[in-house]
Amino acid sequence: MCDFGSGHGGLTIDIKKYFGNRLEICGYEVNKKALKIAEQYKNQIGLELNFLLDEEANVDKYFEGKFFDAVIS
């Protein structure tokens, strides 16, 4: 699953907390400040979770050839 435009990471983190290891989710964000907040929040609560920063907004660069069961925003 991918949270496209994850912002401060609230939704991504809540979904990961609920599903735990039963779900693989990543957060995708183009805003460096929002991503920094998301990283701080996830570290505060100790979650293993990936947030991707794409300041160029080049979606193909990060997701070419990848498949997601769901994309949320």
Summary of the structure (lengths in Angstrom):
residues: 73
radius of gyration: 11.6
end to end distance: 10.7
largest distance: 32.5
contacts: 190
relative contact order: 0.28
helix: 44%
strand: 18%
